Each structure stands twice: as C-alpha cells, then as structure tokens.
C-alpha cells in the first residue's frame, strides 16, 4: 500500500501530465454547453488554439466532414460562432443523426 506521501506525489505527477483541457474536463464545470460546430473546411491549428483559449475543449471530431463537438463555457459561445470558417453552431441536443438504413 502507498504511504500518504507517496500517494500525494503520485497524484501530483499525474495531474501535471494532463493537458489544460484534460485538467478542466476532470474538474466539475458549471455553465458549459455542448455544441456541434459545422465548418466550411476542417479547422486549422490557429482555430484550434483560438477555441482552446476560449476555454472550449474538443469532445469529438469527424474524419469525413468539417464538423466537431465542443464543450464550451456559455460566455464563450458567441466568440465560437465568430470563428474562422464556422458555418453553424447548434446545441448538441439539437443535432439530428440520419436514421439508420433498413
């Protein structure tokens, strides 16, 4: 069994190994919304950095279409909508998937 000192050291190292977005997602977040962002083309690194700076993190990203799911602080939603190449932003609950083929 780990001593309290060793356990604290282990947890500190584990926390430092997480990216800022992972640390944010690991802690409770209030006033966040899950959105689906549709782009005219796949977002570049500058757009990724801008969204991260707004406090958003990527939940999923399509390999086929220029679309991704983000978890966004509510106060940053308007800025996300003004992003480079953003065509549309919908709440994740509003997104509809096509019905499966019979």
N, C-alpha and C positions, 0 to 999 in steps of 0.2 A: 504494500500500500504506500502511496506517496505521502510524504510529510506535507504539512501545510505550506512550508516554504517552497518545496519543490513544485507543489501544485500551483501556487501563485506564479512561480517563474514560468511554468509550462503555459499557463493561461495568458501571461503577458506576451510570450513569444508567439503564441497562436494568434492573438489579437493583432500584433504588429505585422503578421504575414498576410492579413486581409487587406484588400484594396479599400479605399474610402467608401466606394459604393457598397462593397460587401459588409463593411462595418455598419453603414447606415441601414442596410437591409436586415442586419442581425438585431438591431435595436428597434423597439416599438416606434412607429412613426404615426403622428397624428396629421390629419388634414392632407392626406395624399390621395391622389386619384389614379386609377389605372386607365390608360388610354391606348388607342391604336392610332398610329401616325402613318398616313399614306404620303409617300414622296413621289416626285416626278422622276427621280433617279435614286439609286442607292446613296445614302448619306456618306459623305467623306469623313476623314478624320477631324477636320475642323468642326463639322457639325456635331460629331460625337463629343468632342471636347466642350463645345458650347452647351450641349444638353447636360453633360455631366456637371458643368459649372453652375447650371441652374438647379442642381440637386436631384436631377432625374437619373434613374438607372434603367438599363435595358433588361426587360423581362424575357423577351424573345425577339427573334429577327428572322425574316423569311429569306431563304436562299433563292427563291424564284421571283418574287415580286418585291418592289421597293416599299416595304411596309415593316413596321416593328411595333412591339408592345412596350410601353414605358410605364413606370410608376413615377409620378410627378408630384412635387409639392403643389398644392392647389394654387398658391400665389404665383407659381411659375408657368401656369397653363397658358396664359396669353402670350408669353415670350416663346413658348414651344410652338405655338401656332404661327409665329412670325419667322420661324426657322427657314434656312435656305432650302428651297425645293419642296417645302411642305404644301401638299395639296389639300389635305383634310385631316382633322383630328376628331375622333369620336371617343366617347366613353367606352371602355371595354365591354360593358354590359349591352351597348347598342350594336356592337358588331355582330353581323349575322354570317354564319357559315353556310355554304350551299348544302342543300340536302344530299345525302349520300345516294349514289346511283343504285337503282333497284337490282 
